[in-house]
Amino acid sequence: MSNPVYLALDLPQLDAAKALAARVKGHVGGFKLGLEFFCAHGHHGVHEIAALGLPIFLDLKLHDIPNTVAGAMQAIHMLQPAIVTVHAAGGRAMMEDAKAAAGQATRVVAVTLLTSLDERDLQRTGIAGSAHDQVMRLAELAETAGLDGIVCSGQEVAAVHRQWKDGFLVVPGLRLADNHVADQKRVVTPRKARDDGASVLVVGRPISRAADPLAAARAVEATL
């Protein structure tokens, strides 16, 4: 992958998302379309962004019984996404069925722990131990289930890379050194995540909400 940066296009207006994508497409490697975008614009919106010619990452975080997740995966097969997310917490059977239902060219990766969560949040949901321990447990489960990789924060990616050498590792919640972290709790810079073994770097607000998105995309690219 020549440029590992996927721009998160989680904008409510399709025209604005298309305009932003067209403006920066020469400086990113693909586009991540999340739940907000997909619920607002559906298959049509995905096709509109895919027409720009870069890979599409459908970050839908599927999490349900195995049969339902497999059906959802089959329903998006025609969109030919490069990457799709499921929740590792859905269990091994769900992940196995998701992978079996995906297209051959689609990487299925499991979300381990959202970058907006930390140890206190884990404790409140009844999960003991550190965020790091939880990510490592779920990464091992995803590998056992036959998935292509996982989603984790930049704080865990080096350890996961050591454990899963050929895993496809997606790191979201990235910020440049001078960026405000907003609602993210476990963040690193794109350069740090890449050096630690990240395969894909998901960058959203540092580009999409910048005063000059093109300059911001170039700045992120230059750090790599």
N, C-alpha and C positions, 0 to 999 in steps of 0.2 A: 504494500500500500504506500504510494508515494506521499500522500498527505493524510495523516491519521485523524485530522480534525473533522468532526461532524458538528455542524451548526444546529443547535436546537431551535427549531422554527415553531415554537409554541405560542403563536400569535392568534388572536381571535378572528382577525379579518384576513380572508384568503388573498385578497389583492395586495395587502401589506406584506404578507408572508412571501408571495411570489416576487414582489419588488425587491425585498431584502435578499432573497435567495439569488436572484439574477445579478444583483449588485456585487455579491461577494463570492460567487461560485468559482472564480479563478483562484481563490485563496483558501478554499476548504476542500475536503475530500468527499463529503457527502452531507446529507441532511437528516436530522433526527426529527421525526414527527411523533409527538406524544399524544396522550389521551385527550387533552383539551382540543388539539387540532383535529384528531380523528373523529371525535364526537361532533365537532362543529361542521366538518367538511367531508367526512367519509371517504369512500373510494374516489370520488371525483377530485377531492383535494389532493389526494396522494398522486393521482395521475397528473395533475397540473404541476406539481413540484417535480415529479419524475421526468417530465418533459424537458427539464433543464439539463438532463443528461448525467447527473451524478447519482450514486447509490443512495437508496432510501433505507433508513433505520426506523422501523416501526416500534416505538417504545410503548407498547400497550400493557405490559406487566400483567399478562394473563394469569389468573389465579382462580381456579374453580375445580370441580371434579374432573377426573381425567377425560371422560367422554366429551364434556362440554368444551374443554380447552382444545382437544383435538379437532372438534367441529369448528371452533373459531379459527384455528390455524388453517384448516381447509378453506374457510371462507375468504381468507386474505391471500390465498395462494396465487390468485390471478394478478395480484399487485406486484408480485416478484420482488418482495423486500430482500435486501441484502442481509439484514439483521432483524430479529424479532425477540422481544423479551417476555419471559414468564417469571413468576415468583418461585424461587427455590423452596419457600415455605409450603408450597403446594404439594411437596413430596415427590418421591422417586417415580411412582407410577404416573403421576401427572406429567412430569418432565419427560419421561420415556415416550408417552403418547404424543406429547407436543412435538418432539423431535421426529417421530415416525410420520406425523401428518404434515410436516413442513416440506417445502420444495427442496430439491437437492442443492440448489444454489443459495439457500437461506441458512444463515447461521442462527441457531437458537441459543440464547444466552440467558442465564438465570440471575435475577436480581437477588442479591444476598441481604444487604441491609441498606436502606435508603440513606443517602448522605445527609438528610435532615434529622437523622436519629443519632442518639448517643447512648451511653450506658444507663443513664437515668430513664430514658424512654424504654429501653429493654426491660429494666426492672419493673416498670409499670405494666408491662405486658406479660410478666411472669417468667421472663427468660433471665437466668442467672449467668454471670460471667461478663467478660468484656465484649465490646463491639468486635474487636479483633478475633476473639475466640469464636463468636457466632459466624463471622464471615468465613473463617477457615472450615468450620463444620459444614456449612452450606456449600462451600466450594467443593469439598470432597464429595458431598452427596450429588452435586450436579455432574461432576466428572464420572461418578459411578453410573449415573443415569444415561450417560452417553451424549450429554450436551456438548456444544462446541466451546463454551466458556461461561464466564459470569460477568456481572456488573458489580463493582465494588468501589470504595473510595480510594483515593490516591494514598491514603495512609496504610492500606492493607495490600496494595497491588504487588509490592516487592515480595512479601511473604507468600502470596498466592502463586506468583510466578515461580518461586523456588519449589513449591509443592507440585505445581501443574505446569511443567515446562512448555508444553505445546498448547496450553489453554489460550483461547481468544478472550482477552481481558479488556473490558470496557470501563473507562473511568469517567464519571460525570462530576458535576459540582466543581469544576476547575475555575480558578481565578488567577489572574496575573498578580504580581507582587503588590501592586498598588490598588487592587480592586477591593470593594466592600463585599463581605461574604454573604450578606442578606440572610436568608433562612437556612443556609448551609452550615453544618457544624463540623464536618470533617473534610477539609479542603486542602489541596496543594496546587502548585503551578503546573501548567501543561508540560513544561520541560522536565520537571521532577517526575511526574507520572510516566512520561515516555521513557526516561532513563531507568525507571524501576520495572519496566516490562509491559506497560500498557500497549494494547494493540490499537485501540480507538480512544480518542480524547473527545469528550462531549463538552462543547463550550456553548453557552447560551447567552445570558445577560451581558457578559463582558463585550460581546459583539452586538447582539440584537438591540441593546439599550444604550449603546455608545452614541455620543454625539455624531461621530463619523464611523459607521459600521465598517466601511471598506478599510479605513485606516486601522481600526481595531483588529480586523481579520488579518491584515498584513502584519500587525504587531505580534499577534499570536503565532503566525506562521514563522516569523523571524526568530522567535525563541527556540524553534525546533531545529 
